[in-house]
Amino acid sequence: MDTEERVRKGVAYFKEGYNCAQSVVMAFADYYGLDEAFAAHISGSFGGGIGRMRETCGTACGMFMLAGLEVKGDYPDQELKKKNYEVVQRLAADFKAQTGSIICKELLGLNKQRADGTIPEIKIVATPEPRTDEYYKKRPCVRMVETAIRIYCNYLEETNK
């Protein structure tokens, strides 16, 4: 499957109602021989900036989860951990360079300063918003899914030559 097919697959998952992290991980389930339901469950907690807390973007978390599958060896080996962290840091840097941040609330524009100089408090709620046309218009999440999948495909192409 080429990059654009994976991108289409990930976006389709997102539009079906899967969260951003699930959409990225599930787009690679076949590549890693993972059952799609397992991939959805294992990545489900990372959507919405980790449990909808608006912290690290779920699409970035999805890439980081996949990176752990690429680093071969047996934990708790220190060199293995170092190699994994290097890969995660590289993916994070690429994502930040293309999107401006790896933080969900920043990508969503929820931390914009008001005219009086204050930043509004972000209400953390567990209930996801319904997926409507309005939802997709105000959220860059589809673009984040696309970006994360392209970055990860690029990483795989470079490292598996």
DRENNU-397058 format. One record per residue: residue number from 1; residue in three letters; x, y, z of N, C-alpha, C in turn. Coordinates in Angstrom, 3 decimals. Layout:
N
(pt NUM,ALA,(X,Y,Z),(X,Y,Z),(X,Y,Z))
...
***
This chain:
161
(pt 1,MET,(0.865,-1.179,0.000),(0.000,0.000,0.000),(0.909,1.239,0.000))
(pt 2,ASP,(0.628,2.181,-0.890),(1.464,3.383,-0.936),(0.971,4.428,0.072))
(pt 3,THR,(1.731,5.503,0.176),(1.453,6.548,1.160),(0.048,7.109,1.029))
(pt 4,GLU,(-0.340,7.473,-0.173),(-1.644,8.108,-0.347),(-2.800,7.155,-0.051))
(pt 5,GLU,(-2.597,5.862,-0.297),(-3.623,4.883,0.079),(-3.755,4.823,1.599))
(pt 6,ARG,(-2.627,4.874,2.300),(-2.667,4.867,3.773),(-3.328,6.140,4.303))
(pt 7,VAL,(-3.027,7.259,3.668),(-3.646,8.529,4.065),(-5.163,8.428,3.901))
(pt 8,ARG,(-5.608,7.946,2.747),(-7.055,7.804,2.511),(-7.689,6.857,3.540))
(pt 9,LYS,(-6.988,5.787,3.853),(-7.491,4.818,4.822),(-7.619,5.464,6.208))
(pt 10,GLY,(-6.599,6.199,6.635),(-6.627,6.867,7.934),(-7.723,7.915,8.031))
(pt 11,VAL,(-7.872,8.705,6.987),(-8.922,9.736,6.961),(-10.300,9.071,6.996))
(pt 12,ALA,(-10.442,7.981,6.268),(-11.732,7.268,6.269),(-12.053,6.763,7.678))
(pt 13,TYR,(-11.066,6.226,8.378),(-11.297,5.787,9.757),(-11.762,6.961,10.617))
(pt 14,PHE,(-11.088,8.094,10.484),(-11.453,9.263,11.276),(-12.893,9.691,10.976))
(pt 15,LYS,(-13.240,9.710,9.715),(-14.590,10.130,9.325),(-15.654,9.101,9.704))
(pt 16,GLU,(-15.229,7.860,9.966),(-16.154,6.834,10.461),(-16.417,7.000,11.951))
(pt 17,GLY,(-15.609,7.847,12.614),(-15.813,8.083,14.036),(-14.674,7.641,14.928))
(pt 18,TYR,(-13.652,7.010,14.377),(-12.479,6.664,15.181),(-11.753,7.950,15.547))
(pt 19,ASN,(-11.042,7.935,16.680),(-10.327,9.153,17.053),(-9.050,9.290,16.236))
(pt 20,CYS,(-8.371,10.390,16.450),(-7.198,10.710,15.636),(-6.070,9.694,15.798))
(pt 21,ALA,(-5.789,9.264,17.026),(-4.731,8.282,17.264),(-5.095,6.948,16.628))
(pt 22,GLN,(-6.331,6.519,16.826),(-6.783,5.265,16.239),(-6.652,5.296,14.718))
(pt 23,SER,(-6.997,6.415,14.115),(-6.969,6.538,12.657),(-5.566,6.347,12.105))
(pt 24,VAL,(-4.569,6.860,12.810),(-3.183,6.697,12.369),(-2.727,5.254,12.582))
(pt 25,VAL,(-2.929,4.724,13.771),(-2.465,3.364,14.069),(-3.181,2.341,13.180))
(pt 26,MET,(-4.483,2.484,13.022),(-5.233,1.528,12.210),(-4.828,1.572,10.733))
(pt 27,ALA,(-4.356,2.714,10.260),(-3.904,2.818,8.873),(-2.683,1.939,8.613))
(pt 28,PHE,(-1.997,1.530,9.673),(-0.808,0.684,9.548),(-1.019,-0.712,10.147))
(pt 29,ALA,(-2.233,-1.023,10.545),(-2.493,-2.321,11.173),(-2.054,-3.470,10.266))
(pt 30,ASP,(-2.380,-3.390,8.994),(-1.997,-4.456,8.066),(-0.473,-4.568,7.945))
(pt 31,TYR,(0.204,-3.440,7.959),(1.670,-3.416,7.817),(2.345,-4.183,8.955))
(pt 32,TYR,(1.782,-4.063,10.153),(2.362,-4.713,11.327),(1.652,-6.017,11.702))
(pt 33,GLY,(0.696,-6.437,10.878),(-0.021,-7.673,11.152),(-0.907,-7.598,12.386))
(pt 34,LEU,(-1.425,-6.389,12.655),(-2.300,-6.199,13.812),(-3.760,-6.338,13.402))
(pt 35,ASP,(-4.538,-6.927,14.257),(-5.979,-6.953,14.084),(-6.483,-5.515,14.227))
(pt 36,GLU,(-7.376,-5.081,13.344),(-7.857,-3.698,13.394),(-8.535,-3.370,14.721))
(pt 37,ALA,(-9.308,-4.297,15.257),(-9.979,-4.049,16.545),(-8.949,-3.868,17.652))
(pt 38,PHE,(-7.893,-4.671,17.628),(-6.822,-4.532,18.621),(-6.140,-3.171,18.466))
(pt 39,ALA,(-5.844,-2.797,17.224),(-5.196,-1.505,16.966),(-6.073,-0.360,17.480))
(pt 40,ALA,(-7.394,-0.471,17.278),(-8.318,0.568,17.755),(-8.321,0.629,19.278))
(pt 41,HIS,(-8.325,-0.514,19.924),(-8.364,-0.538,21.388),(-7.066,-0.031,22.001))
(pt 42,ILE,(-5.946,-0.453,21.479),(-4.649,-0.098,22.079),(-4.336,1.394,21.907))
(pt 43,SER,(-4.889,2.007,20.879),(-4.620,3.422,20.620),(-5.769,4.331,21.054))
(pt 44,GLY,(-6.867,3.755,21.489),(-8.069,4.520,21.797),(-7.910,5.591,22.865))
(pt 45,SER,(-7.028,5.376,23.816),(-6.857,6.328,24.923),(-6.116,7.603,24.532))
(pt 46,PHE,(-5.519,7.615,23.352),(-4.639,8.723,22.990),(-5.307,9.809,22.147))
(pt 47,GLY,(-6.566,9.626,21.777),(-7.271,10.624,20.977),(-7.550,11.890,21.766))
(pt 48,GLY,(-7.748,12.974,21.035),(-8.083,14.248,21.671),(-6.959,14.800,22.523))
(pt 49,GLY,(-5.732,14.477,22.151),(-4.602,14.967,22.937),(-4.457,14.192,24.239))
(pt 50,ILE,(-4.575,12.879,24.150),(-4.502,11.919,25.254),(-5.751,12.074,26.130))
(pt 51,GLY,(-6.693,11.192,25.899),(-7.911,11.177,26.705),(-8.720,12.455,26.660))
(pt 52,ARG,(-8.628,13.149,25.529),(-9.350,14.417,25.319),(-8.940,15.509,26.304))
(pt 53,MET,(-7.682,15.418,26.778),(-7.158,16.446,27.687),(-6.428,17.548,26.929))
(pt 54,ARG,(-6.345,17.401,25.599),(-5.755,18.421,24.731),(-4.249,18.594,24.936))
(pt 55,GLU,(-3.581,17.525,25.300),(-2.124,17.562,25.472),(-1.464,17.123,24.161))
(pt 56,THR,(-0.595,16.136,24.153),(0.085,15.721,22.921),(-0.946,15.226,21.906))
(pt 57,CYS,(-0.884,15.763,20.703),(-1.823,15.420,19.634),(-1.905,13.910,19.463))
(pt 58,GLY,(-3.117,13.409,19.342),(-3.329,11.979,19.175),(-2.688,11.410,17.927))
(pt 59,THR,(-2.618,12.202,16.858),(-1.986,11.676,15.648),(-0.493,11.489,15.873))
(pt 60,ALA,(0.116,12.400,16.630),(1.531,12.245,16.971),(1.699,11.024,17.874))
(pt 61,CYS,(0.814,10.869,18.844),(0.866,9.689,19.730),(0.755,8.411,18.912))
(pt 62,GLY,(-0.101,8.423,17.896),(-0.232,7.256,17.022),(1.081,6.924,16.337))
(pt 63,MET,(1.760,7.949,15.825),(3.075,7.722,15.210),(4.056,7.141,16.219))
(pt 64,PHE,(4.024,7.681,17.429),(4.966,7.231,18.455),(4.709,5.776,18.831))
(pt 65,MET,(3.443,5.392,18.876),(3.112,3.999,19.150),(3.669,3.097,18.049))
(pt 66,LEU,(3.494,3.513,16.814),(4.002,2.731,15.689),(5.523,2.653,15.717))
(pt 67,ALA,(6.172,3.735,16.120),(7.633,3.753,16.183),(8.154,2.656,17.107))
(pt 68,GLY,(7.430,2.384,18.170),(7.834,1.328,19.083),(7.838,-0.040,18.429))
(pt 69,LEU,(7.032,-0.211,17.386),(7.004,-1.473,16.659),(8.181,-1.603,15.701))
(pt 70,GLU,(8.785,-0.497,15.353),(9.916,-0.496,14.424),(11.248,-0.763,15.107))
(pt 71,VAL,(11.344,-0.422,16.371),(12.609,-0.567,17.085),(12.698,-2.004,17.584))
(pt 72,LYS,(13.594,-2.764,16.998),(13.698,-4.195,17.285),(14.672,-4.466,18.420))
(pt 73,GLY,(14.304,-5.402,19.264),(15.160,-5.794,20.385),(14.307,-6.124,21.586))
(pt 74,ASP,(14.974,-6.375,22.695),(14.274,-6.758,23.918),(14.449,-5.702,24.990))
(pt 75,TYR,(13.320,-5.233,25.494),(13.349,-4.302,26.612),(13.685,-5.069,27.862))
(pt 76,PRO,(14.292,-4.473,28.880),(14.510,-3.048,29.114),(15.889,-2.548,28.680))
(pt 77,ASP,(16.435,-3.066,27.617),(17.743,-2.671,27.122),(17.838,-1.153,26.944))
(pt 78,GLN,(18.874,-0.544,27.518),(19.039,0.916,27.482),(19.255,1.441,26.062))
(pt 79,GLU,(20.004,0.713,25.254),(20.242,1.149,23.876),(18.947,1.123,23.067))
(pt 80,LEU,(18.129,0.127,23.333),(16.842,0.033,22.646),(15.959,1.222,23.017))
(pt 81,LYS,(15.910,1.546,24.299),(15.114,2.706,24.731),(15.645,3.978,24.083))
(pt 82,LYS,(16.974,4.125,24.061),(17.588,5.305,23.452),(17.196,5.406,21.970))
(pt 83,LYS,(17.297,4.292,21.256),(16.957,4.283,19.832),(15.486,4.660,19.636))
(pt 84,ASN,(14.609,4.102,20.461),(13.184,4.420,20.364),(12.940,5.903,20.614))
(pt 85,TYR,(13.555,6.443,21.650),(13.373,7.863,21.961),(13.897,8.747,20.832))
(pt 86,GLU,(14.988,8.338,20.196),(15.519,9.103,19.063),(14.504,9.134,17.912))
(pt 87,VAL,(13.902,7.987,17.638),(12.905,7.917,16.565),(11.707,8.803,16.910))
(pt 88,VAL,(11.219,8.707,18.139),(10.077,9.520,18.566),(10.407,11.005,18.458))
(pt 89,GLN,(11.595,11.381,18.894),(11.991,12.794,18.830),(12.081,13.271,17.386))
(pt 90,ARG,(12.564,12.422,16.498),(12.641,12.787,15.083),(11.240,12.969,14.502))
(pt 91,LEU,(10.346,12.018,14.783),(8.977,12.119,14.284),(8.281,13.361,14.834))
(pt 92,ALA,(8.495,13.632,16.114),(7.894,14.818,16.743),(8.411,16.097,16.087))
(pt 93,ALA,(9.706,16.141,15.818),(10.297,17.327,15.184),(9.713,17.531,13.783))
(pt 94,ASP,(9.580,16.441,13.030),(8.998,16.541,11.686),(7.554,17.031,11.758))
(pt 95,PHE,(6.797,16.484,12.707),(5.391,16.872,12.863),(5.285,18.344,13.253))
(pt 96,LYS,(6.096,18.749,14.200),(6.075,20.149,14.650),(6.490,21.099,13.525))
(pt 97,ALA,(7.475,20.698,12.741),(7.927,21.535,11.631),(6.810,21.745,10.608))
(pt 98,GLN,(5.981,20.732,10.419),(4.922,20.825,9.419),(3.619,21.429,9.946))
(pt 99,THR,(3.396,21.334,11.260),(2.116,21.791,11.807),(2.238,22.963,12.776))
(pt 100,GLY,(3.431,23.197,13.284),(3.651,24.277,14.236),(3.654,23.846,15.690))
(pt 101,SER,(3.172,22.633,15.960),(3.101,22.152,17.344),(2.815,20.661,17.356))
(pt 102,ILE,(3.067,20.034,18.501),(2.595,18.666,18.715),(1.524,18.656,19.811))
(pt 103,ILE,(1.117,19.837,20.257),(0.154,19.963,21.349),(-1.250,20.197,20.779))
(pt 104,CYS,(-2.167,19.336,21.154),(-3.540,19.373,20.638),(-4.190,20.746,20.813))
(pt 105,LYS,(-4.157,21.299,22.027),(-4.851,22.577,22.269),(-4.266,23.700,21.416))
(pt 106,GLU,(-2.985,23.624,21.111),(-2.371,24.628,20.238),(-2.832,24.427,18.797))
(pt 107,LEU,(-2.863,23.184,18.354),(-3.300,22.889,16.989),(-4.770,23.265,16.780))
(pt 108,LEU,(-5.564,23.115,17.834),(-6.986,23.473,17.762),(-7.239,24.960,18.000))
(pt 109,GLY,(-6.199,25.696,18.401),(-6.356,27.123,18.663),(-7.110,27.410,19.952))
(pt 110,LEU,(-7.098,26.473,20.885),(-7.831,26.649,22.138),(-7.080,27.487,23.158))
(pt 111,ASN,(-5.835,27.747,22.899),(-5.024,28.502,23.855),(-4.722,29.916,23.360))
(pt 112,LYS,(-5.585,30.443,22.528),(-5.372,31.798,21.984),(-5.570,32.844,23.065))
(pt 113,GLN,(-4.669,33.783,23.071),(-4.729,34.871,24.047),(-5.892,35.809,23.727))
(pt 114,ARG,(-6.605,36.191,24.764),(-7.701,37.154,24.620),(-7.128,38.561,24.503))
(pt 115,ALA,(-7.989,39.503,24.158),(-7.578,40.904,24.026),(-7.003,41.442,25.337))
(pt 116,ASP,(-7.502,40.953,26.471),(-7.004,41.432,27.770),(-5.706,40.738,28.201))
(pt 117,GLY,(-5.157,39.878,27.330),(-3.888,39.217,27.627),(-4.013,37.885,28.345))
(pt 118,THR,(-5.223,37.514,28.719),(-5.404,36.241,29.408),(-5.662,35.126,28.397))
(pt 119,ILE,(-5.377,33.916,28.830),(-5.655,32.738,28.021),(-6.804,32.006,28.701))
(pt 120,PRO,(-7.861,31.707,27.948),(-9.019,31.050,28.571),(-8.649,29.666,29.098))
(pt 121,GLU,(-9.292,29.294,30.196),(-9.090,27.957,30.745),(-9.790,26.962,29.829))
(pt 122,ILE,(-9.128,25.880,29.559),(-9.693,24.856,28.693),(-10.481,23.884,29.558))
(pt 123,LYS,(-11.744,23.745,29.224),(-12.593,22.798,29.931),(-12.288,21.395,29.430))
(pt 124,ILE,(-11.931,20.526,30.343),(-11.652,19.144,29.980),(-12.920,18.333,30.217))
(pt 125,VAL,(-13.455,17.796,29.153),(-14.638,16.949,29.245),(-14.364,15.658,28.470))
(pt 126,ALA,(-14.929,14.594,28.936),(-14.675,13.292,28.321),(-15.537,13.025,27.094))
(pt 127,THR,(-16.693,13.664,27.012),(-17.634,13.370,25.936),(-17.162,13.987,24.622))
(pt 128,PRO,(-16.911,13.155,23.626),(-16.508,13.692,22.321),(-17.674,14.420,21.646))
(pt 129,GLU,(-17.320,15.359,20.812),(-18.341,16.089,20.065),(-18.867,15.211,18.931))
(pt 130,PRO,(-20.132,15.388,18.579),(-20.656,14.642,17.424),(-19.911,15.055,16.158))
(pt 131,ARG,(-19.695,14.112,15.275),(-19.007,14.390,14.017),(-20.011,14.928,13.011))
(pt 132,THR,(-20.003,16.234,12.856),(-20.891,16.917,11.921),(-20.048,17.698,10.928))
(pt 133,ASP,(-20.694,18.264,9.915),(-19.969,19.112,8.961),(-19.311,20.277,9.695))
(pt 134,GLU,(-20.008,20.819,10.672),(-19.474,21.942,11.465),(-18.222,21.516,12.233))
(pt 135,TYR,(-18.249,20.318,12.796),(-17.093,19.767,13.516),(-15.869,19.758,12.598))
(pt 136,TYR,(-16.034,19.211,11.399),(-14.911,19.099,10.476),(-14.417,20.459,9.994))
(pt 137,LYS,(-15.313,21.443,9.916),(-14.917,22.783,9.485),(-14.038,23.474,10.521))
(pt 138,LYS,(-14.296,23.243,11.797),(-13.564,23.972,12.840),(-12.345,23.219,13.368))
(pt 139,ARG,(-12.134,22.014,12.937),(-11.040,21.191,13.449),(-10.033,20.858,12.347))
(pt 140,PRO,(-8.754,20.938,12.660),(-7.725,20.555,11.684),(-7.354,19.074,11.776))
(pt 141,CYS,(-8.169,18.292,12.457),(-7.801,16.907,12.767),(-7.581,16.037,11.529))
(pt 142,VAL,(-8.392,16.210,10.498),(-8.195,15.429,9.277),(-6.814,15.726,8.706))
(pt 143,ARG,(-6.459,16.999,8.695),(-5.127,17.375,8.187),(-4.023,16.790,9.058))
(pt 144,MET,(-4.247,16.703,10.364),(-3.247,16.127,11.271),(-3.095,14.623,11.018))
(pt 145,VAL,(-4.210,13.939,10.763),(-4.159,12.515,10.425),(-3.333,12.328,9.150))
(pt 146,GLU,(-3.637,13.115,8.140),(-2.902,13.039,6.870),(-1.412,13.291,7.087))
(pt 147,THR,(-1.104,14.335,7.829),(0.289,14.716,8.066),(1.041,13.624,8.808))
(pt 148,ALA,(0.465,13.099,9.868),(1.131,12.057,10.655),(1.394,10.815,9.812))
(pt 149,ILE,(0.429,10.420,9.010),(0.607,9.231,8.182),(1.694,9.460,7.141))
(pt 150,ARG,(1.715,10.625,6.535),(2.763,10.919,5.541),(4.151,10.941,6.190))
(pt 151,ILE,(4.251,11.546,7.349),(5.540,11.584,8.059),(5.995,10.172,8.391))
(pt 152,TYR,(5.078,9.354,8.876),(5.464,7.999,9.256),(5.834,7.165,8.025))
(pt 153,CYS,(5.101,7.323,6.937),(5.460,6.623,5.692),(6.836,7.044,5.217))
(pt 154,ASN,(7.120,8.329,5.294),(8.438,8.835,4.903),(9.530,8.219,5.779))
(pt 155,TYR,(9.264,8.165,7.082),(10.225,7.529,7.993),(10.471,6.071,7.602))
(pt 156,LEU,(9.403,5.339,7.330),(9.556,3.923,6.951),(10.349,3.784,5.651))
(pt 157,GLU,(10.072,4.634,4.677),(10.792,4.590,3.408),(12.279,4.847,3.605))
(pt 158,GLU,(12.613,5.832,4.438),(14.009,6.170,4.683),(14.751,5.097,5.451))
(pt 159,THR,(14.099,4.486,6.416),(14.799,3.522,7.274),(14.773,2.102,6.749))
(pt 160,ASN,(13.873,1.800,5.822),(13.784,0.438,5.295),(14.275,0.322,3.862))
(pt 161,LYS,(15.227,1.161,3.503),(15.784,1.120,2.132),(16.707,-0.057,1.991))
***
